[in-house]
């Protein structure tokens, strides 16, 4: 887990390029999604966090994004209901 506000752009870009970061999330909303998600790109830097895998995001209690991960979100939603 990497907090955006505590890392440099160069370090973060290196992690993404080397496939060590695959997903981004919102700390306040506890939602994670793909790095190219429009919703994620609009979020404030201080609210952004990065994960290496879906499993890591789920371990920390994050739920899938309803925009970029519709299938995973619907699966999560059906489990909760």
PDB file with SEQRES, HELIX, SHEET and CRYST1 records, atoms N, CA, C and O in Angstrom:
SEQRES   1 A   81  UNK UNK UNK UNK UNK UNK UNK UNK UNK UNK UNK UNK UNK          
SEQRES   2 A   81  UNK UNK UNK UNK UNK UNK UNK UNK UNK UNK UNK UNK UNK          
SEQRES   3 A   81  UNK UNK UNK UNK UNK UNK UNK UNK UNK UNK UNK UNK UNK          
SEQRES   4 A   81  UNK UNK UNK UNK UNK UNK UNK UNK UNK UNK UNK UNK UNK          
SEQRES   5 A   81  UNK UNK UNK UNK UNK UNK UNK UNK UNK UNK UNK UNK UNK          
SEQRES   6 A   81  UNK UNK UNK UNK UNK UNK UNK UNK UNK UNK UNK UNK UNK          
SEQRES   7 A   81  UNK UNK UNK                                                  
HELIX    1 AA1 UNK A    4  UNK A    6  5                                   3    
HELIX    2 AA2 UNK A    9  UNK A   17  1                                   9    
HELIX    3 AA3 UNK A   38  UNK A   42  1                                   5    
HELIX    4 AA4 UNK A   45  UNK A   47  5                                   3    
HELIX    5 AA5 UNK A   54  UNK A   59  1                                   6    
HELIX    6 AA6 UNK A   70  UNK A   80  1                                  11    
SHEET    1 AA1 5 UNK A   2  UNK A   3  0                                        
SHEET    2 AA1 5 UNK A  48  UNK A  51 -1                                        
SHEET    3 AA1 5 UNK A  23  UNK A  26 -1                                        
SHEET    4 AA1 5 UNK A  31  UNK A  34 -1                                        
SHEET    5 AA1 5 UNK A  63  UNK A  64  1                                        
CRYST1    1.000    1.000    1.000  90.00  90.00  90.00 P 1           1          
ATOM      1  N   UNK A   1       0.851  -1.163   0.000  1.00  0.00           N  
ATOM      2  CA  UNK A   1       0.000   0.000   0.000  1.00  0.00           C  
ATOM      3  C   UNK A   1       0.907   1.240   0.000  1.00  0.00           C  
ATOM      4  O   UNK A   1       1.812   1.366   0.825  1.00  0.00           O  
ATOM      5  N   UNK A   2       0.643   2.135  -0.934  1.00  0.00           N  
ATOM      6  CA  UNK A   2       1.449   3.353  -1.066  1.00  0.00           C  
ATOM      7  C   UNK A   2       0.515   4.565  -1.028  1.00  0.00           C  
ATOM      8  O   UNK A   2      -0.412   4.676  -1.831  1.00  0.00           O  
ATOM      9  N   UNK A   3       0.776   5.463  -0.087  1.00  0.00           N  
ATOM     10  CA  UNK A   3       0.006   6.706  -0.011  1.00  0.00           C  
ATOM     11  C   UNK A   3       0.595   7.702  -1.001  1.00  0.00           C  
ATOM     12  O   UNK A   3       1.801   7.949  -0.993  1.00  0.00           O  
ATOM     13  N   UNK A   4      -0.247   8.271  -1.850  1.00  0.00           N  
ATOM     14  CA  UNK A   4       0.213   9.193  -2.879  1.00  0.00           C  
ATOM     15  C   UNK A   4       0.865  10.441  -2.280  1.00  0.00           C  
ATOM     16  O   UNK A   4       1.857  10.941  -2.811  1.00  0.00           O  
ATOM     17  N   UNK A   5       0.318  10.933  -1.195  1.00  0.00           N  
ATOM     18  CA  UNK A   5       0.836  12.171  -0.620  1.00  0.00           C  
ATOM     19  C   UNK A   5       2.209  11.996   0.026  1.00  0.00           C  
ATOM     20  O   UNK A   5       2.882  12.983   0.321  1.00  0.00           O  
ATOM     21  N   UNK A   6       2.634  10.743   0.251  1.00  0.00           N  
ATOM     22  CA  UNK A   6       3.937  10.494   0.876  1.00  0.00           C  
ATOM     23  C   UNK A   6       4.993   9.972  -0.085  1.00  0.00           C  
ATOM     24  O   UNK A   6       6.073   9.573   0.351  1.00  0.00           O  
ATOM     25  N   UNK A   7       4.711   9.965  -1.370  1.00  0.00           N  
ATOM     26  CA  UNK A   7       5.666   9.451  -2.348  1.00  0.00           C  
ATOM     27  C   UNK A   7       5.858  10.454  -3.483  1.00  0.00           C  
ATOM     28  O   UNK A   7       4.980  11.270  -3.763  1.00  0.00           O  
ATOM     29  N   UNK A   8       7.002  10.382  -4.120  1.00  0.00           N  
ATOM     30  CA  UNK A   8       7.272  11.289  -5.239  1.00  0.00           C  
ATOM     31  C   UNK A   8       6.653  10.729  -6.517  1.00  0.00           C  
ATOM     32  O   UNK A   8       6.383   9.533  -6.624  1.00  0.00           O  
ATOM     33  N   UNK A   9       6.437  11.610  -7.471  1.00  0.00           N  
ATOM     34  CA  UNK A   9       5.879  11.200  -8.760  1.00  0.00           C  
ATOM     35  C   UNK A   9       6.816  10.221  -9.462  1.00  0.00           C  
ATOM     36  O   UNK A   9       6.359   9.264 -10.088  1.00  0.00           O  
ATOM     37  N   UNK A  10       8.101  10.450  -9.362  1.00  0.00           N  
ATOM     38  CA  UNK A  10       9.092   9.585  -9.995  1.00  0.00           C  
ATOM     39  C   UNK A  10       9.048   8.173  -9.400  1.00  0.00           C  
ATOM     40  O   UNK A  10       9.075   7.188 -10.138  1.00  0.00           O  
ATOM     41  N   UNK A  11       8.982   8.076  -8.093  1.00  0.00           N  
ATOM     42  CA  UNK A  11       8.917   6.780  -7.422  1.00  0.00           C  
ATOM     43  C   UNK A  11       7.636   6.035  -7.796  1.00  0.00           C  
ATOM     44  O   UNK A  11       7.664   4.836  -8.077  1.00  0.00           O  
ATOM     45  N   UNK A  12       6.523   6.751  -7.798  1.00  0.00           N  
ATOM     46  CA  UNK A  12       5.243   6.151  -8.132  1.00  0.00           C  
ATOM     47  C   UNK A  12       5.224   5.684  -9.585  1.00  0.00           C  
ATOM     48  O   UNK A  12       4.765   4.577  -9.867  1.00  0.00           O  
ATOM     49  N   UNK A  13       5.714   6.503 -10.505  1.00  0.00           N  
ATOM     50  CA  UNK A  13       5.760   6.129 -11.918  1.00  0.00           C  
ATOM     51  C   UNK A  13       6.603   4.866 -12.105  1.00  0.00           C  
ATOM     52  O   UNK A  13       6.248   3.990 -12.894  1.00  0.00           O  
ATOM     53  N   UNK A  14       7.707   4.775 -11.385  1.00  0.00           N  
ATOM     54  CA  UNK A  14       8.574   3.598 -11.461  1.00  0.00           C  
ATOM     55  C   UNK A  14       7.829   2.346 -11.011  1.00  0.00           C  
ATOM     56  O   UNK A  14       7.948   1.296 -11.643  1.00  0.00           O  
ATOM     57  N   UNK A  15       7.067   2.446  -9.932  1.00  0.00           N  
ATOM     58  CA  UNK A  15       6.285   1.303  -9.425  1.00  0.00           C  
ATOM     59  C   UNK A  15       5.215   0.876 -10.425  1.00  0.00           C  
ATOM     60  O   UNK A  15       4.992  -0.318 -10.624  1.00  0.00           O  
ATOM     61  N   UNK A  16       4.557   1.839 -11.048  1.00  0.00           N  
ATOM     62  CA  UNK A  16       3.520   1.530 -12.039  1.00  0.00           C  
ATOM     63  C   UNK A  16       4.152   0.880 -13.265  1.00  0.00           C  
ATOM     64  O   UNK A  16       3.646  -0.117 -13.780  1.00  0.00           O  
ATOM     65  N   UNK A  17       5.246   1.444 -13.721  1.00  0.00           N  
ATOM     66  CA  UNK A  17       5.936   0.919 -14.902  1.00  0.00           C  
ATOM     67  C   UNK A  17       6.416  -0.516 -14.678  1.00  0.00           C  
ATOM     68  O   UNK A  17       6.368  -1.333 -15.598  1.00  0.00           O  
ATOM     69  N   UNK A  18       6.877  -0.828 -13.472  1.00  0.00           N  
ATOM     70  CA  UNK A  18       7.370  -2.167 -13.148  1.00  0.00           C  
ATOM     71  C   UNK A  18       6.265  -3.110 -12.679  1.00  0.00           C  
ATOM     72  O   UNK A  18       6.547  -4.200 -12.182  1.00  0.00           O  
ATOM     73  N   UNK A  19       5.010  -2.692 -12.836  1.00  0.00           N  
ATOM     74  CA  UNK A  19       3.827  -3.494 -12.497  1.00  0.00           C  
ATOM     75  C   UNK A  19       3.749  -3.848 -11.017  1.00  0.00           C  
ATOM     76  O   UNK A  19       3.171  -4.873 -10.656  1.00  0.00           O  
ATOM     77  N   UNK A  20       4.331  -3.004 -10.151  1.00  0.00           N  
ATOM     78  CA  UNK A  20       4.239  -3.230  -8.708  1.00  0.00           C  
ATOM     79  C   UNK A  20       3.040  -2.507  -8.119  1.00  0.00           C  
ATOM     80  O   UNK A  20       2.680  -2.725  -6.962  1.00  0.00           O  
ATOM     81  N   UNK A  21       2.425  -1.645  -8.919  1.00  0.00           N  
ATOM     82  CA  UNK A  21       1.195  -0.955  -8.551  1.00  0.00           C  
ATOM     83  C   UNK A  21       0.203  -1.178  -9.688  1.00  0.00           C  
ATOM     84  O   UNK A  21       0.492  -0.873 -10.845  1.00  0.00           O  
ATOM     85  N   UNK A  22      -0.974  -1.717  -9.347  1.00  0.00           N  
ATOM     86  CA  UNK A  22      -1.968  -2.015 -10.375  1.00  0.00           C  
ATOM     87  C   UNK A  22      -3.314  -1.338 -10.152  1.00  0.00           C  
ATOM     88  O   UNK A  22      -4.109  -1.213 -11.083  1.00  0.00           O  
ATOM     89  N   UNK A  23      -3.572  -0.900  -8.918  1.00  0.00           N  
ATOM     90  CA  UNK A  23      -4.869  -0.324  -8.586  1.00  0.00           C  
ATOM     91  C   UNK A  23      -4.689   0.904  -7.705  1.00  0.00           C  
ATOM     92  O   UNK A  23      -3.711   1.026  -6.966  1.00  0.00           O  
ATOM     93  N   UNK A  24      -5.648   1.804  -7.802  1.00  0.00           N  
ATOM     94  CA  UNK A  24      -5.664   2.992  -6.971  1.00  0.00           C  
ATOM     95  C   UNK A  24      -6.946   3.027  -6.165  1.00  0.00           C  
ATOM     96  O   UNK A  24      -7.941   2.411  -6.546  1.00  0.00           O  
ATOM     97  N   UNK A  25      -6.926   3.744  -5.050  1.00  0.00           N  
ATOM     98  CA  UNK A  25      -8.115   3.808  -4.220  1.00  0.00           C  
ATOM     99  C   UNK A  25      -8.282   5.147  -3.544  1.00  0.00           C  
ATOM    100  O   UNK A  25      -7.379   5.984  -3.548  1.00  0.00           O  
ATOM    101  N   UNK A  26      -9.452   5.335  -2.964  1.00  0.00           N  
ATOM    102  CA  UNK A  26      -9.771   6.536  -2.211  1.00  0.00           C  
ATOM    103  C   UNK A  26      -9.824   6.160  -0.735  1.00  0.00           C  
ATOM    104  O   UNK A  26     -10.643   5.340  -0.320  1.00  0.00           O  
ATOM    105  N   UNK A  27      -8.941   6.769   0.049  1.00  0.00           N  
ATOM    106  CA  UNK A  27      -8.826   6.444   1.473  1.00  0.00           C  
ATOM    107  C   UNK A  27     -10.135   6.721   2.212  1.00  0.00           C  
ATOM    108  O   UNK A  27     -10.557   5.917   3.044  1.00  0.00           O  
ATOM    109  N   UNK A  28     -10.774   7.843   1.918  1.00  0.00           N  
ATOM    110  CA  UNK A  28     -11.989   8.233   2.641  1.00  0.00           C  
ATOM    111  C   UNK A  28     -13.192   7.375   2.282  1.00  0.00           C  
ATOM    112  O   UNK A  28     -13.976   7.002   3.156  1.00  0.00           O  
ATOM    113  N   UNK A  29     -13.339   7.061   1.006  1.00  0.00           N  
ATOM    114  CA  UNK A  29     -14.506   6.296   0.552  1.00  0.00           C  
ATOM    115  C   UNK A  29     -14.294   4.786   0.617  1.00  0.00           C  
ATOM    116  O   UNK A  29     -15.245   4.013   0.501  1.00  0.00           O  
ATOM    117  N   UNK A  30     -13.036   4.369   0.805  1.00  0.00           N  
ATOM    118  CA  UNK A  30     -12.666   2.936   0.855  1.00  0.00           C  
ATOM    119  C   UNK A  30     -13.081   2.210  -0.434  1.00  0.00           C  
ATOM    120  O   UNK A  30     -13.613   1.101  -0.391  1.00  0.00           O  
ATOM    121  N   UNK A  31     -12.825   2.865  -1.593  1.00  0.00           N  
ATOM    122  CA  UNK A  31     -13.114   2.294  -2.913  1.00  0.00           C  
ATOM    123  C   UNK A  31     -11.808   2.180  -3.668  1.00  0.00           C  
ATOM    124  O   UNK A  31     -10.971   3.080  -3.600  1.00  0.00           O  
ATOM    125  N   UNK A  32     -11.621   1.076  -4.393  1.00  0.00           N  
ATOM    126  CA  UNK A  32     -10.435   0.922  -5.235  1.00  0.00           C  
ATOM    127  C   UNK A  32     -10.855   0.625  -6.664  1.00  0.00           C  
ATOM    128  O   UNK A  32     -11.939   0.096  -6.908  1.00  0.00           O  
ATOM    129  N   UNK A  33      -9.980   0.971  -7.609  1.00  0.00           N  
ATOM    130  CA  UNK A  33     -10.292   0.731  -9.016  1.00  0.00           C  
ATOM    131  C   UNK A  33      -9.039   0.726  -9.867  1.00  0.00           C  
ATOM    132  O   UNK A  33      -7.919   0.799  -9.361  1.00  0.00           O  
ATOM    133  N   UNK A  34      -9.250   0.639 -11.158  1.00  0.00           N  
ATOM    134  CA  UNK A  34      -8.147   0.604 -12.114  1.00  0.00           C  
ATOM    135  C   UNK A  34      -7.477   1.975 -12.192  1.00  0.00           C  
ATOM    136  O   UNK A  34      -8.095   3.000 -11.904  1.00  0.00           O  
ATOM    137  N   UNK A  35      -6.215   1.975 -12.584  1.00  0.00           N  
ATOM    138  CA  UNK A  35      -5.462   3.224 -12.644  1.00  0.00           C  
ATOM    139  C   UNK A  35      -5.983   4.186 -13.706  1.00  0.00           C  
ATOM    140  O   UNK A  35      -5.781   5.395 -13.592  1.00  0.00           O  
ATOM    141  N   UNK A  36      -6.647   3.670 -14.732  1.00  0.00           N  
ATOM    142  CA  UNK A  36      -7.156   4.530 -15.802  1.00  0.00           C  
ATOM    143  C   UNK A  36      -8.610   4.966 -15.593  1.00  0.00           C  
ATOM    144  O   UNK A  36      -9.221   5.524 -16.504  1.00  0.00           O  
ATOM    145  N   UNK A  37      -9.159   4.724 -14.425  1.00  0.00           N  
ATOM    146  CA  UNK A  37     -10.548   5.079 -14.122  1.00  0.00           C  
ATOM    147  C   UNK A  37     -10.709   6.603 -14.061  1.00  0.00           C  
ATOM    148  O   UNK A  37      -9.917   7.293 -13.419  1.00  0.00           O  
ATOM    149  N   UNK A  38     -11.738   7.117 -14.733  1.00  0.00           N  
ATOM    150  CA  UNK A  38     -11.990   8.559 -14.731  1.00  0.00           C  
ATOM    151  C   UNK A  38     -12.287   9.077 -13.329  1.00  0.00           C  
ATOM    152  O   UNK A  38     -11.860  10.174 -12.970  1.00  0.00           O  
ATOM    153  N   UNK A  39     -13.001   8.310 -12.549  1.00  0.00           N  
ATOM    154  CA  UNK A  39     -13.322   8.734 -11.179  1.00  0.00           C  
ATOM    155  C   UNK A  39     -12.054   8.839 -10.339  1.00  0.00           C  
ATOM    156  O   UNK A  39     -11.893   9.783  -9.567  1.00  0.00           O  
ATOM    157  N   UNK A  40     -11.176   7.889 -10.488  1.00  0.00           N  
ATOM    158  CA  UNK A  40      -9.928   7.887  -9.731  1.00  0.00           C  
ATOM    159  C   UNK A  40      -9.003   9.023 -10.116  1.00  0.00           C  
ATOM    160  O   UNK A  40      -8.295   9.565  -9.267  1.00  0.00           O  
ATOM    161  N   UNK A  41      -9.003   9.386 -11.378  1.00  0.00           N  
ATOM    162  CA  UNK A  41      -8.132  10.468 -11.841  1.00  0.00           C  
ATOM    163  C   UNK A  41      -8.564  11.823 -11.298  1.00  0.00           C  
ATOM    164  O   UNK A  41      -7.749  12.742 -11.215  1.00  0.00           O  
ATOM    165  N   UNK A  42      -9.845  11.961 -10.925  1.00  0.00           N  
ATOM    166  CA  UNK A  42     -10.350  13.233 -10.407  1.00  0.00           C  
ATOM    167  C   UNK A  42     -10.135  13.402  -8.905  1.00  0.00           C  
ATOM    168  O   UNK A  42     -10.321  14.494  -8.369  1.00  0.00           O  
ATOM    169  N   UNK A  43      -9.750  12.340  -8.238  1.00  0.00           N  
ATOM    170  CA  UNK A  43      -9.641  12.419  -6.781  1.00  0.00           C  
ATOM    171  C   UNK A  43      -8.433  13.222  -6.333  1.00  0.00           C  
ATOM    172  O   UNK A  43      -7.428  13.288  -7.041  1.00  0.00           O  
ATOM    173  N   UNK A  44      -8.526  13.824  -5.177  1.00  0.00           N  
ATOM    174  CA  UNK A  44      -7.440  14.623  -4.632  1.00  0.00           C  
ATOM    175  C   UNK A  44      -6.261  13.727  -4.253  1.00  0.00           C  
ATOM    176  O   UNK A  44      -6.439  12.590  -3.816  1.00  0.00           O  
ATOM    177  N   UNK A  45      -5.075  14.259  -4.429  1.00  0.00           N  
ATOM    178  CA  UNK A  45      -3.846  13.516  -4.141  1.00  0.00           C  
ATOM    179  C   UNK A  45      -3.820  13.021  -2.695  1.00  0.00           C  
ATOM    180  O   UNK A  45      -3.387  11.897  -2.441  1.00  0.00           O  
ATOM    181  N   UNK A  46      -4.268  13.827  -1.760  1.00  0.00           N  
ATOM    182  CA  UNK A  46      -4.205  13.432  -0.350  1.00  0.00           C  
ATOM    183  C   UNK A  46      -5.171  12.306   0.006  1.00  0.00           C  
ATOM    184  O   UNK A  46      -5.048  11.702   1.072  1.00  0.00           O  
ATOM    185  N   UNK A  47      -6.132  12.017  -0.875  1.00  0.00           N  
ATOM    186  CA  UNK A  47      -7.086  10.926  -0.646  1.00  0.00           C  
ATOM    187  C   UNK A  47      -6.710   9.647  -1.404  1.00  0.00           C  
ATOM    188  O   UNK A  47      -7.365   8.616  -1.245  1.00  0.00           O  
ATOM    189  N   UNK A  48      -5.671   9.711  -2.216  1.00  0.00           N  
ATOM    190  CA  UNK A  48      -5.326   8.604  -3.111  1.00  0.00           C  
ATOM    191  C   UNK A  48      -4.328   7.637  -2.466  1.00  0.00           C  
ATOM    192  O   UNK A  48      -3.394   8.042  -1.774  1.00  0.00           O  
ATOM    193  N   UNK A  49      -4.562   6.348  -2.719  1.00  0.00           N  
ATOM    194  CA  UNK A  49      -3.697   5.284  -2.228  1.00  0.00           C  
ATOM    195  C   UNK A  49      -3.539   4.260  -3.353  1.00  0.00           C  
ATOM    196  O   UNK A  49      -4.425   4.133  -4.199  1.00  0.00           O  
ATOM    197  N   UNK A  50      -2.437   3.537  -3.373  1.00  0.00           N  
ATOM    198  CA  UNK A  50      -2.186   2.575  -4.440  1.00  0.00           C  
ATOM    199  C   UNK A  50      -1.951   1.180  -3.878  1.00  0.00           C  
ATOM    200  O   UNK A  50      -1.383   1.015  -2.798  1.00  0.00           O  
ATOM    201  N   UNK A  51      -2.401   0.173  -4.638  1.00  0.00           N  
ATOM    202  CA  UNK A  51      -2.282  -1.230  -4.238  1.00  0.00           C  
ATOM    203  C   UNK A  51      -1.596  -2.037  -5.338  1.00  0.00           C  
ATOM    204  O   UNK A  51      -1.655  -1.686  -6.516  1.00  0.00           O  
ATOM    205  N   UNK A  52      -0.956  -3.106  -4.935  1.00  0.00           N  
ATOM    206  CA  UNK A  52      -0.301  -3.978  -5.908  1.00  0.00           C  
ATOM    207  C   UNK A  52      -1.276  -4.995  -6.505  1.00  0.00           C  
ATOM    208  O   UNK A  52      -1.038  -5.514  -7.596  1.00  0.00           O  
ATOM    209  N   UNK A  53      -2.368  -5.280  -5.800  1.00  0.00           N  
ATOM    210  CA  UNK A  53      -3.324  -6.280  -6.286  1.00  0.00           C  
ATOM    211  C   UNK A  53      -4.717  -6.027  -5.717  1.00  0.00           C  
ATOM    212  O   UNK A  53      -4.892  -5.245  -4.783  1.00  0.00           O  
ATOM    213  N   UNK A  54      -5.696  -6.702  -6.298  1.00  0.00           N  
ATOM    214  CA  UNK A  54      -7.066  -6.628  -5.787  1.00  0.00           C  
ATOM    215  C   UNK A  54      -7.118  -7.185  -4.373  1.00  0.00           C  
ATOM    216  O   UNK A  54      -7.786  -6.639  -3.495  1.00  0.00           O  
ATOM    217  N   UNK A  55      -6.394  -8.291  -4.170  1.00  0.00           N  
ATOM    218  CA  UNK A  55      -6.389  -8.952  -2.872  1.00  0.00           C  
ATOM    219  C   UNK A  55      -5.904  -8.012  -1.763  1.00  0.00           C  
ATOM    220  O   UNK A  55      -6.456  -7.997  -0.663  1.00  0.00           O  
ATOM    221  N   UNK A  56      -4.866  -7.230  -2.069  1.00  0.00           N  
ATOM    222  CA  UNK A  56      -4.346  -6.277  -1.091  1.00  0.00           C  
ATOM    223  C   UNK A  56      -5.411  -5.242  -0.743  1.00  0.00           C  
ATOM    224  O   UNK A  56      -5.597  -4.915   0.429  1.00  0.00           O  
ATOM    225  N   UNK A  57      -6.108  -4.728  -1.747  1.00  0.00           N  
ATOM    226  CA  UNK A  57      -7.159  -3.740  -1.502  1.00  0.00           C  
ATOM    227  C   UNK A  57      -8.274  -4.340  -0.644  1.00  0.00           C  
ATOM    228  O   UNK A  57      -8.779  -3.687   0.269  1.00  0.00           O  
ATOM    229  N   UNK A  58      -8.649  -5.568  -0.938  1.00  0.00           N  
ATOM    230  CA  UNK A  58      -9.715  -6.226  -0.175  1.00  0.00           C  
ATOM    231  C   UNK A  58      -9.298  -6.486   1.271  1.00  0.00           C  
ATOM    232  O   UNK A  58     -10.114  -6.360   2.184  1.00  0.00           O  
ATOM    233  N   UNK A  59      -8.037  -6.845   1.482  1.00  0.00           N  
ATOM    234  CA  UNK A  59      -7.526  -7.074   2.838  1.00  0.00           C  
ATOM    235  C   UNK A  59      -7.689  -5.820   3.690  1.00  0.00           C  
ATOM    236  O   UNK A  59      -8.009  -5.908   4.875  1.00  0.00           O  
ATOM    237  N   UNK A  60      -7.469  -4.657   3.090  1.00  0.00           N  
ATOM    238  CA  UNK A  60      -7.586  -3.394   3.815  1.00  0.00           C  
ATOM    239  C   UNK A  60      -9.020  -2.865   3.856  1.00  0.00           C  
ATOM    240  O   UNK A  60      -9.250  -1.747   4.317  1.00  0.00           O  
ATOM    241  N   UNK A  61      -9.986  -3.654   3.380  1.00  0.00           N  
ATOM    242  CA  UNK A  61     -11.392  -3.296   3.499  1.00  0.00           C  
ATOM    243  C   UNK A  61     -11.942  -2.395   2.418  1.00  0.00           C  
ATOM    244  O   UNK A  61     -12.996  -1.789   2.611  1.00  0.00           O  
ATOM    245  N   UNK A  62     -11.261  -2.283   1.275  1.00  0.00           N  
ATOM    246  CA  UNK A  62     -11.732  -1.466   0.165  1.00  0.00           C  
ATOM    247  C   UNK A  62     -12.690  -2.279  -0.695  1.00  0.00           C  
ATOM    248  O   UNK A  62     -12.576  -3.501  -0.783  1.00  0.00           O  
ATOM    249  N   UNK A  63     -13.637  -1.588  -1.329  1.00  0.00           N  
ATOM    250  CA  UNK A  63     -14.587  -2.254  -2.227  1.00  0.00           C  
ATOM    251  C   UNK A  63     -14.314  -1.821  -3.666  1.00  0.00           C  
ATOM    252  O   UNK A  63     -13.752  -0.748  -3.887  1.00  0.00           O  
ATOM    253  N   UNK A  64     -14.704  -2.643  -4.651  1.00  0.00           N  
ATOM    254  CA  UNK A  64     -14.453  -2.301  -6.058  1.00  0.00           C  
ATOM    255  C   UNK A  64     -15.244  -1.083  -6.521  1.00  0.00           C  
ATOM    256  O   UNK A  64     -16.349  -0.822  -6.046  1.00  0.00           O  
ATOM    257  N   UNK A  65     -14.662  -0.352  -7.448  1.00  0.00           N  
ATOM    258  CA  UNK A  65     -15.293   0.825  -8.047  1.00  0.00           C  
ATOM    259  C   UNK A  65     -16.458   0.395  -8.941  1.00  0.00           C  
ATOM    260  O   UNK A  65     -16.340  -0.557  -9.712  1.00  0.00           O  
ATOM    261  N   UNK A  66     -17.564   1.094  -8.830  1.00  0.00           N  
ATOM    262  CA  UNK A  66     -18.735   0.785  -9.643  1.00  0.00           C  
ATOM    263  C   UNK A  66     -18.626   1.262 -11.078  1.00  0.00           C  
ATOM    264  O   UNK A  66     -19.443   0.873 -11.913  1.00  0.00           O  
ATOM    265  N   UNK A  67     -17.634   2.099 -11.394  1.00  0.00           N  
ATOM    266  CA  UNK A  67     -17.467   2.607 -12.753  1.00  0.00           C  
ATOM    267  C   UNK A  67     -16.527   1.741 -13.581  1.00  0.00           C  
ATOM    268  O   UNK A  67     -16.895   1.301 -14.671  1.00  0.00           O  
ATOM    269  N   UNK A  68     -15.336   1.494 -13.088  1.00  0.00           N  
ATOM    270  CA  UNK A  68     -14.332   0.789 -13.889  1.00  0.00           C  
ATOM    271  C   UNK A  68     -14.272  -0.711 -13.611  1.00  0.00           C  
ATOM    272  O   UNK A  68     -13.637  -1.452 -14.363  1.00  0.00           O  
ATOM    273  N   UNK A  69     -14.920  -1.165 -12.549  1.00  0.00           N  
ATOM    274  CA  UNK A  69     -14.882  -2.585 -12.184  1.00  0.00           C  
ATOM    275  C   UNK A  69     -16.312  -3.071 -11.918  1.00  0.00           C  
ATOM    276  O   UNK A  69     -16.618  -3.572 -10.837  1.00  0.00           O  
ATOM    277  N   UNK A  70     -17.172  -2.914 -12.916  1.00  0.00           N  
ATOM    278  CA  UNK A  70     -18.596  -3.199 -12.743  1.00  0.00           C  
ATOM    279  C   UNK A  70     -18.872  -4.639 -12.326  1.00  0.00           C  
ATOM    280  O   UNK A  70     -19.709  -4.882 -11.457  1.00  0.00           O  
ATOM    281  N   UNK A  71     -18.181  -5.591 -12.935  1.00  0.00           N  
ATOM    282  CA  UNK A  71     -18.412  -7.001 -12.614  1.00  0.00           C  
ATOM    283  C   UNK A  71     -18.063  -7.284 -11.155  1.00  0.00           C  
ATOM    284  O   UNK A  71     -18.855  -7.887 -10.432  1.00  0.00           O  
ATOM    285  N   UNK A  72     -16.882  -6.851 -10.723  1.00  0.00           N  
ATOM    286  CA  UNK A  72     -16.451  -7.070  -9.343  1.00  0.00           C  
ATOM    287  C   UNK A  72     -17.352  -6.334  -8.354  1.00  0.00           C  
ATOM    288  O   UNK A  72     -17.656  -6.844  -7.275  1.00  0.00           O  
ATOM    289  N   UNK A  73     -17.779  -5.119  -8.740  1.00  0.00           N  
ATOM    290  CA  UNK A  73     -18.666  -4.345  -7.878  1.00  0.00           C  
ATOM    291  C   UNK A  73     -20.002  -5.065  -7.700  1.00  0.00           C  
ATOM    292  O   UNK A  73     -20.511  -5.167  -6.584  1.00  0.00           O  
ATOM    293  N   UNK A  74     -20.572  -5.564  -8.804  1.00  0.00           N  
ATOM    294  CA  UNK A  74     -21.847  -6.274  -8.725  1.00  0.00           C  
ATOM    295  C   UNK A  74     -21.724  -7.554  -7.907  1.00  0.00           C  
ATOM    296  O   UNK A  74     -22.641  -7.905  -7.164  1.00  0.00           O  
ATOM    297  N   UNK A  75     -20.601  -8.251  -8.036  1.00  0.00           N  
ATOM    298  CA  UNK A  75     -20.376  -9.451  -7.218  1.00  0.00           C  
ATOM    299  C   UNK A  75     -20.332  -9.067  -5.742  1.00  0.00           C  
ATOM    300  O   UNK A  75     -20.953  -9.731  -4.912  1.00  0.00           O  
ATOM    301  N   UNK A  76     -19.604  -8.000  -5.407  1.00  0.00           N  
ATOM    302  CA  UNK A  76     -19.520  -7.534  -4.026  1.00  0.00           C  
ATOM    303  C   UNK A  76     -20.909  -7.131  -3.525  1.00  0.00           C  
ATOM    304  O   UNK A  76     -21.302  -7.482  -2.412  1.00  0.00           O  
ATOM    305  N   UNK A  77     -21.634  -6.403  -4.344  1.00  0.00           N  
ATOM    306  CA  UNK A  77     -22.965  -5.911  -3.970  1.00  0.00           C  
ATOM    307  C   UNK A  77     -23.921  -7.074  -3.699  1.00  0.00           C  
ATOM    308  O   UNK A  77     -24.699  -7.024  -2.746  1.00  0.00           O  
ATOM    309  N   UNK A  78     -23.869  -8.116  -4.526  1.00  0.00           N  
ATOM    310  CA  UNK A  78     -24.747  -9.272  -4.351  1.00  0.00           C  
ATOM    311  C   UNK A  78     -24.374 -10.073  -3.105  1.00  0.00           C  
ATOM    312  O   UNK A  78     -25.247 -10.691  -2.495  1.00  0.00           O  
ATOM    313  N   UNK A  79     -23.106 -10.077  -2.716  1.00  0.00           N  
ATOM    314  CA  UNK A  79     -22.689 -10.757  -1.502  1.00  0.00           C  
ATOM    315  C   UNK A  79     -23.194 -10.024  -0.270  1.00  0.00           C  
ATOM    316  O   UNK A  79     -23.566 -10.660   0.716  1.00  0.00           O  
ATOM    317  N   UNK A  80     -23.214  -8.706  -0.310  1.00  0.00           N  
ATOM    318  CA  UNK A  80     -23.623  -7.899   0.830  1.00  0.00           C  
ATOM    319  C   UNK A  80     -25.133  -7.997   1.063  1.00  0.00           C  
ATOM    320  O   UNK A  80     -25.588  -8.035   2.206  1.00  0.00           O  
ATOM    321  N   UNK A  81     -25.894  -8.035  -0.009  1.00  0.00           N  
ATOM    322  CA  UNK A  81     -27.378  -8.024   0.099  1.00  0.00           C  
ATOM    323  C   UNK A  81     -27.897  -9.340   0.540  1.00  0.00           C  
ATOM    324  O   UNK A  81     -29.107  -9.510   0.684  1.00  0.00           O  
TER     325      UNK A  81                                                      
END                                                                             
